[in-house]
Structure formats: structure tokens, C-alpha cells
């Protein structure tokens, strides 16, 4: 009944599924226990159940499933170690090469350059490995992995992991890989949706030199262009070192943020610098004339909603996780949502926070403002103005190439041995970012990591 309901809710065709009957699952487990003994009972119980949950009509009959399990279950020992090493090596090759393709296809979207074209978006959102997992199930590699390397829940990892060896942890990590069977078409849809969202963010810049107040003052440098929200946030934080205009500049940045959040920001100022904009009154000025702008049509929240909906479609294909939120917390972050909520609750309710707020008020000589959640006056660098920091950085690293050349010395100053510093730096390529920048690691040892900086 539950399976049928899921098929109806997800729009999947029932003819593409064949759930292995519980009696067959029990029969297979019994056969394997007789063959390998009770020392393998946990792995047999967990592995057969995992493989059965993933098996479909296209993979064979119930008898085919039984034969597969009997033929391919491997007892602990040298043969299992060999299987682990082979699977690990070959998956590194597959994922590493597909990752390399992804990095190259997304270069026009991620790196500074000409405007993004439709064909750039098509290639950048294309997921070359969308069929890989399904292909690995079809040729049975996915089933061999699920059968022989059990999946452990977060609760089990927290309990058992305290005494696990490095190899046991590695086996458990391999067990995390084949726990769901998401259709290739849905994977492609997810990739396209997330890429579109990422591009929306990368292209959402505010030309700060075009901001004006009620007296037509322009407090920010003409050349300053900031991505939202972390570019605006970091500029706001830097203004704590500005004793003269800092507070007024922070008020203006905060006004910009509120316009973005309530979607009253004019489309004419998003990633455009042709007009002057007063974020307090929301008026535009062009050639001395005041104009009324066109508010962004809720695209910010439309983008968030599209992300939510496409991730929700995948929920039915994860037997161990009910929702994307649970997958993110317990699967990716390996901490429960409840634990995270408690951390936040304990933090904001701590008396230390109240005392810290009073200390900040004393230091600034004013009451707290909403943006003071980003106060960074406890850091030594906050005493240096943003302009001076920009000057120092631009002189030391005038371009990404200079920054890349300097990486070994940075690592040595951080305490790395000279040889190790040069080894690490040789694995990093510095690229000029279109958006705010990001670090993109490699998926195989022979590849390099990309450090994108604006």
C-alpha cells in the first residue's frame, strides 16, 4: 500500500517497479546465513534488505535477485577488502572525470567574462552524470555495493563510530553511496534548477557607487560593485572601522537589504549601473530626473520555491530520509535538526549574549541596530579601514595569478612545512570569479581544486 501510494504521488509508472516479496527477502537471508554463518548475520540482514529495496523489474525476477545475492555476497576478509579497494578506485575515476567535465562546462557561469548566454546556461546546467547511478544499478555494481557494505543511520554511526577502525569507517562511507535510486530525468531537473538559482545569485549585484541619500550624496566608491547578500554584509561589517560615515553607510546598506527582501528593489538597479538610486525612498534618478522603478517580480522567492519543489520530488526515492531537510542534516552535516535547534536556542538564550550586547553598545556609544548581529569589533583587523585593506591586498595580489604564486608562502606562514606547503599549493588553481567566489574541491587525487575569488 505504501509503495503504491508513493508511486501515485511521484507520478512514477508502477510497471517500472517490482518490489521483492518479503518472503523472498527472508529466504535469501536464510540461504546466506547457512552459507556464511552467524558471524555475517548483521551484514546479511542489512545488505539483503538494502538491495531488495532498490531492485526493480528491469533488474530481473525475484529468482534473479536471489541468485545475485547468493553469488555476490562476500564474507569479511581479503576478498571483501579487495572489493572495497576496486570499487573505491573506480568510483574515484568516474566521479573525478565527471566532476572535471562539470567544472569546465560551468566556467562561463562561474568565471568573470562576457555576459552569460542561453547556450552557456544550457551547457552549465547540463548534468553529464545524471544517468551514472542508474547505469551502476543496471550493471549491478550498485547492488554489489549495497549488498556488501551496509548503510548506517546517523544514530548508529554516533554509537558505533566511537570504536570503529579507519577501515570500518571507510566501509560505512561506501555504504552511504547506494541508498537511493533517483530517476535520471529528475537528477537533470535538479541540476538545471540549482544551476539557474546559482546563476541568479551570481548575477545579483548592486552598484554601490550609484546609491544616493536624500541630499544626493554618494557615499560609496564609483567602482564598488557588491553581490548580495554576503558582499553587502561584508561591506557593512567593514564600516565599523569608519568612525565618521560608518553608521550612515550601514543604514544605507541595510535599506538596500530590506528592498531586496521585500522585493521592492527596482529591476533597473539589479546588476546595472545606469541610474542613481535612493534606497530609502526607492526613487531612481536619471539625467537629473526622478523616475519610478519597476519592482523585481518576486523572482527571489520564485527561485527559492523552485528549489524547494524540485527537492521535494526526490523525497520519495530516499527510503532512509523523509525529506531534503533530514537528508541535509543527518546525511550531509551528520547532525540532527533537533541538535542544531538546541545549539541555536542555547546560544541566543545564553546570558553571555546579553552581556556581549551591552559591551557592544558601550563600545559604539549607541543602542544596538538590527545589523549589529554582524559586529566584528572583537577582531584585530576591524581597526583597519576597508579602503586600506583593499589597497594592501591589491598591491600584493594585483591579479589571480599573483595570488596563486603567493599561496606557498601563505601556507608556510600559517605553520605548514615548506615541502607540504608547496605540495598543497600545487593542487590549487586560482580563478577570477563572476560571483562572490567559492572553493571547489577535486573528486580525484590527480585533479586540482579551484579557488574562485572576486
C-alpha positions in Angstrom: 0.0 0.0 0.0 2.8 2.4 0.9 4.7 1.7 -2.2 1.6 2.2 -4.4 0.9 5.5 -2.7 4.4 6.7 -3.4 4.2 5.7 -7.0 0.9 7.7 -7.3 2.3 10.7 -5.5 5.5 10.9 -7.6 3.9 10.1 -10.9 6.1 7.1 -11.4 4.8 4.2 -13.5 4.1 1.1 -11.5 5.3 -1.1 -14.3 8.9 0.1 -13.8 8.9 -1.3 -10.2 8.9 -4.8 -8.8 9.4 -4.9 -5.0 10.9 -8.1 -3.9 8.4 -10.0 -1.8 9.2 -10.1 1.9 9.1 -13.9 1.8 11.9 -13.9 -0.8 13.9 -11.5 1.3 13.6 -13.9 4.2 14.5 -16.8 2.0 17.7 -15.1 0.7 18.8 -14.1 4.1 18.3 -17.7 5.4 20.3 -19.1 2.5 23.2 -16.7 3.0 23.2 -17.4 6.8 23.6 -21.1 6.2 26.4 -20.5 3.7 28.4 -17.9 5.7 27.4 -18.4 9.3 26.0 -16.1 12.0 29.2 -14.0 12.1 27.9 -12.3 9.0 24.3 -12.0 10.2 24.2 -8.2 10.5 25.8 -7.6 7.1 23.4 -10.2 5.5 20.3 -8.8 7.2 21.1 -5.2 6.3 22.6 -5.8 2.9 19.8 -8.0 1.5 17.2 -5.6 2.7 19.0 -2.7 1.1 19.4 -4.4 -2.2 15.8 -5.6 -2.2 14.5 -2.1 -1.6 16.4 -0.9 -4.7 15.6 -3.8 -7.1 13.2 -3.1 -10.0 11.6 -5.1 -12.7 14.3 -4.1 -15.1 16.9 -5.7 -12.9 15.4 -9.2 -13.1 13.0 -11.5 -11.5 12.8 -12.4 -7.8 14.8 -15.6 -8.6 17.4 -13.5 -10.3 17.6 -11.4 -7.2 18.2 -14.5 -5.0 20.8 -15.8 -7.4 22.5 -12.4 -7.5 22.7 -12.2 -3.7 24.0 -15.8 -3.3 26.6 -15.3 -5.9 27.9 -11.9 -4.9 27.7 -11.6 -1.2 31.3 -11.7 0.1 32.3 -12.6 3.6 34.7 -10.4 5.6 38.3 -10.9 4.8 40.8 -10.4 2.0 38.1 -10.8 -0.8 36.0 -8.0 0.8 39.0 -5.8 1.2 39.8 -6.3 -2.5 36.3 -5.5 -3.5 36.3 -2.3 -1.4 39.6 -1.1 -3.0 38.4 -1.8 -6.5 35.1 -0.1 -6.0 36.7 2.9 -4.4 39.4 3.3 -7.1 36.9 3.0 -9.9 34.3 5.4 -8.4 37.1 7.9 -7.9 37.9 7.7 -11.7 34.2 8.0 -12.7 33.3 10.8 -10.3 36.6 12.6 -10.8 36.2 12.7 -14.6 32.6 13.7 -14.5 33.5 16.4 -11.9 36.2 17.7 -14.3 33.6 17.9 -17.1 31.2 19.8 -14.7 33.9 22.3 -13.8 34.7 23.1 -17.4 31.1 23.3 -18.5 30.3 25.8 -15.8 33.3 28.1 -16.4 31.2 30.7 -18.4 28.8 30.8 -15.4 31.4 30.9 -12.7 34.3 32.9 -14.1 34.5 36.6 -14.9 33.9 37.2 -18.6 31.3 38.1 -21.2 27.6 38.1 -20.4 26.1 34.7 -19.9 24.3 33.4 -23.0 21.4 31.0 -23.3 23.8 28.3 -24.6 26.1 28.9 -21.6 23.2 28.2 -19.3 22.2 25.1 -21.3 25.7 23.6 -21.0 26.3 24.9 -17.5 23.1 23.3 -16.2 23.7 20.0 -18.0 24.4 17.1 -15.7 26.7 14.7 -17.6 26.5 12.1 -14.8 22.7 12.2 -14.3 22.5 8.6 -15.7 25.6 7.3 -13.9 24.0 6.0 -10.7 21.2 4.3 -12.7 23.7 2.7 -15.0 25.6 1.4 -12.0 22.4 -0.2 -10.8 21.7 -1.6 -14.2 25.1 -3.3 -14.5 24.7 -4.4 -10.8 27.7 -2.5 -9.4 25.3 -0.5 -7.2 23.7 -3.7 -5.9 27.0 -5.3 -5.2 27.9 -2.3 -3.1 24.6 -2.1 -1.3 24.7 -5.9 -0.6 28.2 -5.9 0.9 28.6 -2.6 2.5 25.7 -1.8 4.9 24.3 1.7 5.3 24.3 3.0 8.9 22.0 5.7 10.2 23.4 8.7 12.0 22.3 7.3 15.3 24.2 4.1 14.6 27.3 6.0 13.5 27.3 8.1 16.6 27.1 5.0 18.8 29.3 2.5 16.9 31.7 5.0 15.3 33.3 5.7 18.6 35.1 2.3 18.4 35.3 1.9 14.7 38.7 1.5 13.0 39.7 3.6 10.0 38.7 0.7 7.7 35.3 0.2 9.4 34.6 3.9 8.8 35.7 3.6 5.2 33.3 0.6 4.7 30.5 2.6 6.3 31.2 5.6 4.0 30.9 3.2 1.0 27.6 2.0 2.4 26.3 5.6 2.2 26.6 5.7 -1.6 23.9 3.4 -2.9 20.9 4.1 -0.7 18.5 5.7 -3.2 17.6 5.4 -6.9 16.6 8.7 -8.3 15.5 8.8 -11.9 18.0 10.3 -14.3 15.4 12.8 -15.6 14.8 14.1 -12.1 18.5 14.4 -11.5 18.8 16.5 -14.6 15.9 18.7 -13.5 17.6 19.2 -10.1 20.8 20.2 -11.8 19.1 22.7 -14.1 17.1 24.2 -11.2 20.1 24.6 -8.9 22.3 26.0 -11.6 19.7 28.6 -12.5 19.5 29.6 -8.8 23.3 29.8 -8.5 23.4 32.0 -11.7 20.6 34.2 -10.3 22.7 34.8 -7.2 26.0 35.4 -9.1 24.3 38.0 -11.3 22.6 39.8 -8.4 24.9 42.8 -7.9 24.4 46.3 -6.5 26.5 49.1 -8.0 27.2 50.9 -4.7 28.6 54.0 -6.4 25.1 54.7 -7.7 23.5 54.9 -4.3 22.3 58.3 -3.1 20.7 59.7 0.0 18.1 62.5 0.3 20.8 65.1 -0.3 22.1 63.3 -3.4 25.3 62.3 -1.6 27.1 59.2 -3.0 29.0 57.7 0.0 30.5 54.7 -1.8 33.3 54.5 -4.4 32.1 54.6 -8.0 33.8 51.3 -8.8 32.3 49.3 -5.9 30.0 46.5 -7.0 28.8 44.1 -4.4 27.0 40.8 -4.7 24.0 40.2 -2.4 23.9 39.3 0.4 27.4 38.4 1.6 29.0 41.2 -0.4 26.7 43.7 1.2 27.2 42.1 4.6 30.9 42.2 4.4 30.8 45.9 3.3 28.5 46.6 6.3 30.9 44.9 8.6 33.9 46.9 7.3 32.1 50.1 8.1 32.6 49.5 11.9 36.2 50.8 11.3 34.8 54.0 9.7 34.4 56.4 12.6 33.0 59.3 10.5 30.5 57.9 8.0 30.3 54.3 9.1 26.9 54.4 10.8 25.2 56.3 7.9 26.8 53.9 5.4 25.5 50.9 7.4 22.0 52.4 7.4 22.1 52.7 3.6 23.3 49.2 3.1 20.6 47.9 5.5 18.0 49.9 3.4 19.2 48.1 0.3 18.9 44.7 2.0 15.3 45.4 3.0 14.4 46.4 -0.5 15.8 43.1 -1.8 14.0 41.1 0.9 10.6 42.7 0.3 11.2 42.6 -3.4 10.5 46.3 -3.8 14.0 46.8 -5.3 13.8 48.2 -8.8 14.9 45.8 -11.6 16.7 48.8 -13.1 19.4 48.6 -10.3 19.9 44.9 -10.2 23.3 44.2 -11.8 23.0 47.6 -13.6 24.7 50.9 -13.0 23.0 53.3 -15.4 20.8 55.1 -12.8 21.2 56.6 -9.4 19.1 55.0 -6.7 17.9 56.2 -3.3 17.2 53.0 -1.3 15.3 55.0 1.4 12.7 56.4 -0.9 13.2 53.8 -3.7 13.4 56.6 -6.3 15.6 56.5 -9.4 17.4 59.4 -10.9 18.5 59.5 -14.5 19.9 62.7 -16.1 18.6 64.7 -13.1 15.0 63.4 -13.5 13.3 61.4 -10.8 11.8 58.1 -12.0 9.7 55.4 -10.5 11.3 51.9 -10.9 9.8 48.5 -11.7 9.9 46.2 -8.6 11.5 42.8 -9.1 8.6 40.5 -9.7 9.1 38.2 -6.7 11.8 36.4 -8.5 13.8 35.9 -5.4 11.1 33.8 -3.8 10.1 32.1 -7.0 13.7 30.8 -7.2 13.5 29.6 -3.7 10.2 27.9 -4.4 11.5 26.2 -7.5 14.4 24.8 -5.4 12.0 23.5 -2.8 9.7 21.8 -5.2 12.4 20.0 -7.2 14.0 18.7 -4.0 10.6 17.6 -2.7 10.2 15.5 -5.8 13.2 13.5 -4.8 11.9 12.7 -1.3 10.0 9.5 -2.3 13.2 7.9 -3.7 15.1 8.1 -0.3 14.0 5.2 1.9 16.2 6.3 4.8 15.2 10.0 4.8 11.8 11.5 4.7 12.7 14.9 3.4 15.5 17.1 2.0 15.9 18.7 5.4 16.6 15.4 7.0 19.0 14.4 4.2 20.9 17.6 4.6 21.2 17.5 8.4 21.6 13.8 9.1 23.2 12.8 5.7 25.4 15.7 4.8 26.1 17.6 8.0 25.8 14.4 10.2 24.0 16.2 13.0 20.2 16.1 13.7 17.9 19.0 13.1 16.9 18.8 16.8 20.6 19.2 17.9 21.1 22.2 15.6 17.9 23.8 17.0 19.2 23.2 20.5 22.6 24.8 19.7 20.9 27.9 18.4 18.5 28.1 21.3 21.2 27.7 23.9 23.3 30.3 22.1 20.7 33.0 21.8 19.3 32.4 25.3 22.8 32.5 26.9 23.3 35.3 29.4 26.7 35.9 27.7 24.9 37.1 24.6 23.1 39.8 26.6 26.3 40.9 28.3 28.0 40.9 24.9 25.3 43.2 23.5 25.8 45.6 26.4 29.6 45.6 25.7 29.0 46.4 22.0 26.7 49.3 22.9 29.3 50.7 25.3 32.0 50.4 22.6 29.9 52.1 19.9 28.2 54.6 22.2 24.7 53.9 20.8 21.9 51.4 21.1 22.1 48.2 19.0 20.8 48.1 15.5 19.5 45.1 13.6 22.7 44.8 11.5 24.8 44.6 14.7 24.5 40.8 14.5 27.5 41.2 12.2 29.5 43.4 14.6 33.2 42.3 14.3 34.8 44.8 16.6 36.4 41.9 18.6 38.7 41.1 15.6 42.0 42.9 15.3 41.5 43.6 11.6 38.4 45.7 12.4 40.6 48.6 13.3 41.9 48.8 9.7 39.6 50.5 7.2 38.3 48.7 4.2 40.0 51.2 1.9 43.3 50.4 3.4 42.8 46.7 3.3 41.8 46.9 -0.4 45.0 48.9 -1.1 47.2 46.4 0.7 45.6 43.4 -1.0 45.6 44.9 -4.5 49.3 45.8 -4.2 50.2 42.4 -3.0 48.0 40.5 -5.4 47.1 42.6 -8.4 45.5 39.5 -10.2 44.6 35.9 -9.5 47.9 34.7 -10.9 49.9 36.7 -8.3 47.6 35.3 -5.5 48.2 31.7 -6.8 52.0 32.3 -6.8 51.9 33.5 -3.2 50.0 30.5 -1.9 53.0 28.5 -0.7 54.4 31.4 1.3 50.9 32.0 2.9 50.8 28.3 4.0 54.3 28.4 5.3 53.4 31.5 7.4 50.4 29.5 8.7 52.8 26.9 10.0 53.0 24.3 7.2 56.4 22.7 6.4 57.9 24.1 3.2 57.5 20.8 1.3 53.9 20.3 2.4 53.0 24.0 1.6 54.3 23.6 -2.0 52.6 20.3 -2.4 49.2 21.7 -1.3 49.6 24.9 -3.4 50.4 22.8 -6.5 46.9 21.3 -6.2 45.2 24.7 -6.2 44.3 26.8 -9.2 43.1 30.4 -8.5 40.4 31.7 -10.9 38.7 35.1 -11.2 35.1 34.6 -10.1 32.0 36.1 -11.7 30.0 35.9 -8.5 31.2 36.2 -4.9 33.7 33.3 -5.3 33.9 29.8 -3.9 36.2 27.0 -3.3 35.6 23.9 -5.4 37.4 20.8 -4.4 38.6 17.9 -6.6 36.9 14.5 -6.8 40.1 12.5 -7.6 43.7 12.8 -6.4 45.2 13.6 -9.8 42.9 16.7 -10.2 43.2 20.2 -8.8 41.0 22.3 -6.5 39.7 25.6 -7.8 39.8 28.7 -5.6 37.5 31.3 -7.2 38.0 34.8 -5.9 36.4 38.1 -7.0 
